[in-house]
Amino acid sequence: ATSDASEASPTVSVFNTASWPRTDLVTLPPEWSRAGDRVVDEKGKPVPSQRLASGELAFLAREVPAFSAKRFRVEAGAPPARGSVKAEGHSLVHPDFTLRIDERTGGIASLFSRALQTELVDAKAATALNDYFYLPGADLKNLQRNGAPRITIKDKGPLVAALWIESEAPGCRSLRREVRVVDELDRLELINTVDKLAVRKKEGVHFGFGFNVPDGAVRMDVGWAVVRPEAGQIPAACKNWFSVQRWVDISNDRYGVTWAPVDAPLVQVGGITANLIGSQTDPRVWLQHLAPSQTLYSWVMNNHWHTNYRADQEGPTVFRYFLRPHQGFSALAAARFGADCSQPLIVTRA
């Protein structure tokens, strides 16, 4: 049981389970934050906060020590007027970058880095960023896209700005994509909810990411090692798809992007090449050489093989991705970014 005083100004602890200090967004459920929209730290100093459209209260927990925690208190009153991210029409504005949603597909048609003065979406690629692709069977001629999207502003800022993109999609009851940015965090978050229909014919579901990083080298986190497709593989290794741990990076000698597919470990490079139905007896469909490419496809669902579990994957499933533009590849920065995305700060009632 809690006292009236603690209910009036509830205190929460935010834990950092990583071995380096971290700053990240924390969200409190509505029942934890009825006291107000203002959050203060242990010294009583206000921190950036915002009431989200979901009813949750979001705040920025700065510099939480390694293997330790900080305490914060929710109080009555308005949050401090801090933050400079905002949602405008079909665009999001962040101090480090701006992005625009394609009105036809719901993918990200533009991601312009202000720090790099560079457009990070390849307009010539077969996919923008976070485009939906549905493949019935194995013939790429039958590849299908989602229907016309409905794009609305979910959160306006100034701490959190988000766009909500809803559409019909083949193989699904619905497809819902949220694109979110947070002030002081140099990354972009994508939250895709696929409400899948029960389909037992052969199918595959993919999200495409066409990055504009000319001559960029692809590096993958495979657990205790960083591997480059093709260049770092032994003969006869699989090149149609790759299993990654926490991150993939594409960088040239000037800049790059680190991409964290938190819920989807299977990645294809250059094209949708994992459609290998009946391939056990036909080695010709297996790639012998992987050409350099800065286009990735996240292979999130398929029922290509006979297995000992259900052949359909019905119902809503969430796939999250994080993108971080940077000024040069660092294995340490990529590793920390991957861990930050998959190992968020933990919040509890104090």
Backbone hydrogen bonds in HBPLUS format (Angstrom, degrees):
<---DONOR---> <-ACCEPTOR-->    atom                        ^
c    i                          cat <-CA-CA->   ^        H-A-AA   ^      H-
h    n   atom  resd res      DA  || num        DHA   H-A  angle D-A-AA Bond
n    s   type  num  typ     dist DA aas  dist angle  dist       angle   num
A0007-GLU N   A0003-SER O   3.10 MM   4  6.37 149.5  2.20 146.2 154.8     1
A0008-ALA N   A0004-ASP O   2.94 MM   4  6.14 143.9  2.07 141.9 152.0     2
A0009-SER N   A0005-ALA O   3.06 MM   4  6.36 149.1  2.16 147.1 154.4     3
A0074-VAL N   A0010-PRO O   2.93 MM  64  5.59 165.5  1.95 166.5 169.9     4
A0350-ALA N   A0011-THR O   2.93 MM 339  5.47 170.9  1.94 136.6 135.7     5
A0012-VAL N   A0072-PHE O   2.78 MM  60  5.40 162.5  1.81 158.7 164.8     6
A0072-PHE N   A0012-VAL O   2.91 MM  60  5.40 158.3  1.95 155.2 161.9     7
A0013-SER N   A0348-THR O   2.88 MM 335  5.39 157.0  1.94 150.0 157.7     8
A0348-THR N   A0013-SER O   2.94 MM 335  5.39 155.1  2.00 151.5 159.7     9
A0014-VAL N   A0070-LYS O   2.79 MM  56  5.34 165.0  1.81 161.8 167.1    10
A0070-LYS N   A0014-VAL O   3.00 MM  56  5.34 147.8  2.10 140.0 148.6    11
A0015-PHE N   A0346-ILE O   2.71 MM 331  5.02 164.7  1.73 155.1 157.0    12
A0346-ILE N   A0015-PHE O   3.01 MM 331  5.02 161.8  2.04 142.5 146.7    13
A0016-ASN N   A0068-SER O   2.86 MM  52  5.60 165.9  1.88 167.7 168.6    14
A0067-PHE N   A0018-ALA O   3.03 MM  49  5.87 141.8  2.18 162.2 167.5    15
A0022-ARG N   A0064-VAL O   3.05 MM  42  5.23 154.3  2.12 135.7 142.3    16
A0064-VAL N   A0022-ARG O   2.74 MM  42  5.23 160.9  1.78 156.8 149.9    17
A0024-ASP N   A0061-ALA O   3.12 MM  37  5.60 149.9  2.21 142.8 147.3    18
A0061-ALA N   A0024-ASP O   2.98 MM  37  5.60 162.1  2.01 169.3 164.5    19
A0026-VAL N   A0059-PHE O   2.87 MM  33  5.45 161.4  1.90 164.2 170.5    20
A0059-PHE N   A0026-VAL O   2.85 MM  33  5.45 155.1  1.91 156.5 164.7    21
A0028-LEU N   A0057-LEU O   2.77 MM  29  5.08 159.0  1.81 141.2 148.2    22
A0057-LEU N   A0028-LEU O   2.97 MM  29  5.08 156.8  2.02 143.5 150.0    23
A0032-TRP N   A0029-PRO O   2.94 MM   3  5.49 153.0  2.01 118.9 127.2    24
A0033-SER N   A0030-PRO O   3.10 MM   3  5.22 150.8  2.19 103.6 112.6    25
A0037-ASP N   A0077-GLY O   3.29 MM  40  6.01 146.5  2.41 157.5 165.2    26
A0038-ARG N   A0075-GLU O   3.39 MM  37  5.17 156.0  2.45 157.9 151.6    27
A0075-GLU N   A0038-ARG O   2.74 MM  37  5.17 170.5  1.74 154.5 156.9    28
A0047-VAL N   A0039-VAL O   2.93 MM   8  5.87 158.8  1.98 155.4 154.6    29
A0040-VAL N   A0073-ARG O   2.93 MM  33  5.36 157.9  1.98 149.8 156.8    30
A0073-ARG N   A0040-VAL O   2.88 MM  33  5.36 159.4  1.92 151.9 158.6    31
A0041-ASP N   A0045-LYS O   2.91 MM   4  5.42 154.6  1.97 138.5 143.0    32
A0044-GLY N   A0041-ASP O   2.95 MM   3  5.22 162.2  1.98 115.3 118.8    33
A0060-LEU N   A0048-PRO O   3.02 MM  12  5.67 151.2  2.10 155.5 159.6    34
A0050-GLN N   A0058-ALA O   2.80 MM   8  5.27 147.0  1.91 151.7 156.1    35
A0058-ALA N   A0050-GLN O   2.87 MM   8  5.27 169.4  1.88 160.4 157.0    36
A0052-LEU N   A0056-GLU O   2.85 MM   4  5.42 166.5  1.87 165.8 169.4    37
A0055-GLY N   A0052-LEU O   2.98 MM   3  5.41 162.9  2.01 114.4 120.0    38
A0082-ARG N   A0080-PRO O   2.80 MM   2  5.60 130.7  2.04 111.1  95.4    39
A0085-VAL N   A0158-PRO O   3.24 MM  73  4.99 161.9  2.27 138.5 133.4    40
A0086-LYS N   A0093-VAL O   3.10 MM   7  5.32 148.8  2.20 139.6 147.6    41
A0093-VAL N   A0086-LYS O   2.86 MM   7  5.32 163.3  1.89 161.9 166.5    42
A0087-ALA N   A0156-LYS O   3.28 MM  69  4.99 139.7  2.46 120.6 123.2    43
A0088-GLU N   A0091-SER O   2.93 MM   3  5.23 165.6  1.95 143.7 148.6    44
A0091-SER N   A0088-GLU O   2.85 MM   3  5.23 154.9  1.91 129.7 138.1    45
A0101-ILE N   A0090-HIS O   2.93 MM  11  5.52 166.1  1.95 164.4 169.0    46
A0092-LEU N   A0099-LEU O   3.05 MM   7  5.40 153.4  2.12 140.2 147.0    47
A0099-LEU N   A0092-LEU O   3.04 MM   7  5.40 158.0  2.09 152.2 156.5    48
A0094-HIS N   A0097-PHE O   2.87 MM   3  5.17 144.4  2.00 160.1 171.8    49
A0114-ARG N   A0096-ASP O   2.79 MM  18  5.35 150.2  1.88 135.0 143.4    50
A0098-THR N   A0112-PHE O   2.97 MM  14  5.33 150.5  2.06 143.1 152.3    51
A0112-PHE N   A0098-THR O   2.84 MM  14  5.33 146.3  1.95 156.1 164.2    52
A0100-ARG N   A0110-SER O   2.95 MM  10  5.13 147.4  2.06 138.8 143.1    53
A0109-ALA N   A0100-ARG O   2.89 MM   9  5.82 133.3  2.11 148.9 163.4    54
A0110-SER N   A0100-ARG O   3.37 MM  10  5.13 151.6  2.46 141.2 140.0    55
A0102-ASP N   A0107-GLY O   2.79 MM   5  5.49 170.9  1.80 165.4 168.5    56
A0106-GLY N   A0102-ASP O   2.84 MM   4  5.11 151.7  1.92 141.4 150.3    57
A0108-ILE N   A0129-LEU O   2.78 MM  21  4.86 172.9  1.78 148.3 150.7    58
A0129-LEU N   A0108-ILE O   3.25 MM  21  4.86 156.2  2.31 128.0 134.3    59
A0120-LEU N   A0111-LEU O   2.85 MM   9  5.37 168.4  1.86 148.9 152.9    60
A0113-SER N   A0118-THR O   2.85 MM   5  5.36 161.8  1.88 165.6 159.6    61
A0117-GLN N   A0113-SER O   2.76 MM   4  5.47 123.2  2.08 130.6 146.0    62
A0118-THR N   A0113-SER O   3.21 MM   5  5.36 145.1  2.34 137.0 146.3    63
A0212-ASN N   A0120-LEU O   2.87 MM  92  4.63 161.5  1.90 112.3 114.4    64
A0122-ASP N   A0210-GLY O   3.06 MM  88  5.56 173.6  2.07 134.4 136.5    65
A0125-ALA N   A0122-ASP O   3.18 MM   3  5.44 160.6  2.22 108.6 114.5    66
A0210-GLY N   A0128-ALA O   2.77 MM  82  5.11 154.5  1.84 128.8 137.7    67
A0130-ASN N   A0208-GLY O   2.76 MM  78  5.40 123.8  2.08 146.7 164.2    68
A0131-ASP N   A0208-GLY O   3.21 MM  77  5.04 152.8  2.29 137.5 139.9    69
A0208-GLY N   A0131-ASP O   2.81 MM  77  5.04 150.8  1.90 136.8 145.8    70
A0133-PHE N   A0206-HIS O   2.88 MM  73  5.05 153.2  1.95 154.1 149.9    71
A0206-HIS N   A0133-PHE O   2.88 MM  73  5.05 162.5  1.91 158.4 159.0    72
A0134-TYR N   A0144-GLN O   2.87 MM  10  5.05 162.6  1.90 145.6 149.7    73
A0144-GLN N   A0134-TYR O   2.81 MM  10  5.05 164.6  1.83 150.3 155.4    74
A0135-LEU N   A0204-GLY O   2.91 MM  69  5.11 173.6  1.91 156.1 158.1    75
A0204-GLY N   A0135-LEU O   2.91 MM  69  5.11 127.3  2.19 129.7 144.8    76
A0137-GLY N   A0202-LYS O   2.78 MM  65  4.94 163.6  1.80 124.8 129.1    77
A0142-ASN N   A0139-ASP O   2.94 MM   3  5.78 165.4  1.96 125.0 129.6    78
A0143-LEU N   A0140-LEU O   3.15 MM   3  5.13 165.1  2.18 108.3 109.7    79
A0147-GLY N   A0168-GLU O   2.72 MM  21  5.08 169.2  1.73 143.2 147.0    80
A0150-ARG N   A0166-GLU O   2.75 MM  16  5.19 152.5  1.82 150.7 160.3    81
A0166-GLU N   A0150-ARG O   3.06 MM  16  5.19 164.1  2.09 139.1 142.2    82
A0152-THR N   A0164-TRP O   2.91 MM  12  5.22 162.8  1.94 151.8 157.7    83
A0164-TRP N   A0152-THR O   2.78 MM  12  5.22 171.5  1.79 160.1 162.3    84
A0154-LYS N   A0162-ALA O   2.92 MM   8  5.31 157.5  1.97 137.0 141.9    85
A0155-ASP N   A0162-ALA O   3.27 MM   7  4.88 161.5  2.31 121.1 125.9    86
A0162-ALA N   A0155-ASP O   2.82 MM   7  4.88 156.8  1.87 133.9 136.8    87
A0183-ASP N   A0159-LEU O   2.90 MM  24  5.16 162.2  1.93 147.4 153.0    88
A0161-ALA N   A0181-VAL O   3.11 MM  20  5.54 165.9  2.13 153.7 157.6    89
A0181-VAL N   A0161-ALA O   2.96 MM  20  5.54 160.1  2.00 161.1 167.7    90
A0163-LEU N   A0179-VAL O   2.93 MM  16  5.29 153.6  2.00 148.5 156.6    91
A0179-VAL N   A0163-LEU O   3.04 MM  16  5.29 159.0  2.08 145.8 152.4    92
A0165-ILE N   A0177-ARG O   2.78 MM  12  5.00 156.2  1.84 156.2 162.5    93
A0177-ARG N   A0165-ILE O   2.79 MM  12  5.00 165.6  1.81 150.0 155.1    94
A0167-SER N   A0175-LEU O   3.00 MM   8  5.39 145.0  2.12 154.5 162.1    95
A0175-LEU N   A0167-SER O   2.94 MM   8  5.39 151.3  2.02 169.2 169.3    96
A0172-CYS N   A0169-ALA O   3.06 MM   3  5.46 151.7  2.14 139.2 139.0    97
A0197-LEU N   A0171-GLY O   3.02 MM  26  5.65 174.5  2.02 137.8 136.3    98
A0173-ARG N   A0195-ASP O   2.65 MM  22  5.43 162.9  1.68 169.0 175.1    99
A0195-ASP N   A0174-SER O   3.13 MM  21  5.38 166.8  2.15 161.3 161.8   100
A0176-ARG N   A0193-THR O   3.05 MM  17  5.10 168.5  2.06 147.8 151.3   101
A0193-THR N   A0176-ARG O   2.69 MM  17  5.10 173.0  1.70 163.3 165.8   102
A0178-GLU N   A0191-ILE O   2.86 MM  13  5.00 156.4  1.92 136.0 144.0   103
A0191-ILE N   A0178-GLU O   2.86 MM  13  5.00 160.2  1.89 148.7 153.4   104
A0180-ARG N   A0189-GLU O   2.84 MM   9  5.11 168.0  1.86 156.7 159.1   105
A0189-GLU N   A0180-ARG O   2.91 MM   9  5.11 174.2  1.92 161.8 161.4   106
A0185-LEU N   A0182-VAL O   3.21 MM   3  5.60 161.4  2.25 127.8 130.9   107
A0188-LEU N   A0323-LEU O   2.84 MM 135  5.09 150.0  1.93 146.1 155.5   108
A0323-LEU N   A0188-LEU O   2.88 MM 135  5.09 154.0  1.95 144.6 152.5   109
A0190-LEU N   A0321-TYR O   2.76 MM 131  5.02 163.0  1.79 159.4 159.6   110
A0321-TYR N   A0190-LEU O   2.92 MM 131  5.02 155.8  1.98 140.7 146.0   111
A0192-ASN N   A0319-PHE O   2.87 MM 127  5.10 171.1  1.87 150.8 150.8   112
A0319-PHE N   A0192-ASN O   2.74 MM 127  5.10 158.8  1.78 151.1 158.7   113
A0194-VAL N   A0317-THR O   2.87 MM 123  5.31 159.8  1.91 163.4 159.2   114
A0317-THR N   A0194-VAL O   2.88 MM 123  5.31 143.1  2.01 131.0 142.1   115
A0196-LYS N   A0315-GLY O   2.92 MM 119  4.89 149.7  2.01 124.7 115.8   116
A0315-GLY N   A0196-LYS O   2.92 MM 119  4.89 164.2  1.95 137.2 132.4   117
A0303-ASN N   A0203-GLU O   3.36 MM 100  6.04 146.7  2.48 152.8 152.9   118
A0205-VAL N   A0301-MET O   2.89 MM  96  5.02 159.9  1.93 140.3 141.9   119
A0300-VAL N   A0205-VAL O   3.00 MM  95  5.76 134.6  2.21 144.6 157.0   120
A0207-PHE N   A0298-SER O   2.97 MM  91  5.10 149.0  2.07 137.1 147.1   121
A0298-SER N   A0207-PHE O   2.75 MM  91  5.10 170.4  1.76 158.4 157.4   122
A0209-PHE N   A0296-LEU O   2.77 MM  87  5.12 150.5  1.85 167.9 164.5   123
A0296-LEU N   A0209-PHE O   2.85 MM  87  5.12 166.1  1.87 150.2 151.3   124
A0211-PHE N   A0294-GLN O   3.15 MM  83  5.56 152.5  2.23 145.0 144.6   125
A0216-GLY N   A0213-VAL O   2.84 MM   3  5.17 136.9  2.02 148.5 143.1   126
A0217-ALA N   A0251-SER O   2.72 MM  34  5.39 159.1  1.77 146.2 138.7   127
A0251-SER N   A0217-ALA O   3.11 MM  34  5.39 155.4  2.17 139.8 143.1   128
A0219-ARG N   A0249-ASP O   2.80 MM  30  5.13 158.0  1.85 152.9 159.0   129
A0249-ASP N   A0219-ARG O   2.81 MM  30  5.13 165.2  1.83 152.1 157.0   130
A0220-MET N   A0227-VAL O   2.78 MM   7  5.20 153.1  1.85 144.2 153.5   131
A0227-VAL N   A0220-MET O   2.90 MM   7  5.20 160.3  1.93 147.2 151.6   132
A0221-ASP N   A0247-TRP O   3.08 MM  26  5.56 160.5  2.12 168.6 162.4   133
A0245-GLN N   A0221-ASP O   2.69 MM  24  5.47 167.3  1.71 160.2 160.5   134
A0222-VAL N   A0225-ALA O   3.14 MM   3  5.67 167.6  2.16 152.1 155.8   135
A0232-GLY N   A0228-ARG O   2.74 MM   4  4.98 152.6  1.82 156.4 156.0   136
A0231-ALA N   A0229-PRO O   2.70 MM   2  5.59 137.1  1.88 110.5  96.0   137
A0233-GLN N   A0230-GLU O   3.43 MM   3  5.36 170.3  2.44 109.2 108.6   138
A0237-ALA N   A0234-ILE O   3.17 MM   3  5.71 148.3  2.28 140.5 138.9   139
A0242-PHE N   A0267-VAL O   2.73 MM  25  5.14 150.7  1.81 147.3 157.6   140
A0267-VAL N   A0242-PHE O   2.81 MM  25  5.14 163.0  1.84 151.2 157.1   141
A0244-VAL N   A0265-PRO O   2.93 MM  21  5.17 165.1  1.95 146.1 148.6   142
A0248-VAL N   A0259-TRP O   2.81 MM  11  5.23 151.2  1.90 151.2 161.0   143
A0259-TRP N   A0248-VAL O   2.74 MM  11  5.23 176.1  1.74 169.5 171.0   144
A0250-ILE N   A0257-VAL O   2.98 MM   7  5.51 164.3  2.01 156.9 161.5   145
A0257-VAL N   A0250-ILE O   2.93 MM   7  5.51 151.4  2.01 148.8 156.5   146
A0252-ASN N   A0255-TYR O   2.95 MM   3  5.74 164.3  1.97 170.5 168.3   147
A0256-GLY N   A0326-HIS O   3.09 MM  70  5.49 154.4  2.16 143.5 141.1   148
A0326-HIS N   A0256-GLY O   2.93 MM  70  5.49 153.1  2.01 150.5 147.7   149
A0258-THR N   A0324-ARG O   2.96 MM  66  5.16 165.2  1.98 137.6 141.0   150
A0324-ARG N   A0258-THR O   2.87 MM  66  5.16 148.8  1.97 150.2 158.6   151
A0260-ALA N   A0322-PHE O   2.82 MM  62  5.02 164.9  1.84 149.8 154.5   152
A0322-PHE N   A0260-ALA O   3.04 MM  62  5.02 145.7  2.17 129.4 140.0   153
A0264-ALA N   A0261-PRO O   3.25 MM   3  5.39 158.7  2.30 109.1 115.5   154
A0299-TRP N   A0266-LEU O   3.00 MM  33  5.44 159.7  2.04 143.7 149.0   155
A0268-GLN N   A0297-TYR O   2.80 MM  29  4.96 160.4  1.83 148.5 154.9   156
A0297-TYR N   A0268-GLN O   2.83 MM  29  4.96 150.8  1.92 146.8 150.4   157
A0270-GLY N   A0295-THR O   2.79 MM  25  4.99 175.7  1.79 150.6 151.5   158
A0276-LEU N   A0274-ALA O   2.93 MM   2  5.52 130.3  2.18 107.6  92.6   159
A0279-SER N   A0276-LEU O   3.02 MM   3  5.04 140.6  2.18 140.0 131.0   160
A0282-ASP N   A0279-SER O   3.01 MM   3  4.94 162.2  2.04 106.5 112.3   161
A0285-VAL N   A0282-ASP O   3.42 MM   3  6.42 169.1  2.44 126.8 127.4   162
A0286-TRP N   A0283-PRO O   3.15 MM   3  5.57 159.1  2.19 111.6 118.0   163
A0334-ALA N   A0330-SER O   2.92 MM   4  6.12 162.3  1.95 155.1 160.2   164
A0335-ALA N   A0331-ALA O   2.95 MM   4  6.06 156.9  2.00 142.8 149.2   165
A0336-ARG N   A0332-LEU O   2.95 MM   4  6.19 162.1  1.98 153.9 158.5   166
A0337-PHE N   A0333-ALA O   2.91 MM   4  6.03 156.8  1.96 145.4 152.4   167
A0338-GLY N   A0334-ALA O   2.92 MM   4  6.12 163.1  1.95 150.6 154.8   168
A0339-ALA N   A0335-ALA O   3.04 MM   4  6.26 156.6  2.10 144.6 150.9   169
A0340-ASP N   A0336-ARG O   2.80 MM   4  5.98 159.2  1.84 151.4 157.6   170
A0341-CYS N   A0337-PHE O   3.05 MM   4  6.25 156.4  2.11 151.3 156.3   171
A0342-SER N   A0338-GLY O   3.15 MM   4  6.30 153.6  2.22 143.7 150.5   172
A0343-GLN N   A0339-ALA O   2.78 MM   4  5.42 129.7  2.03 147.4 157.4   173
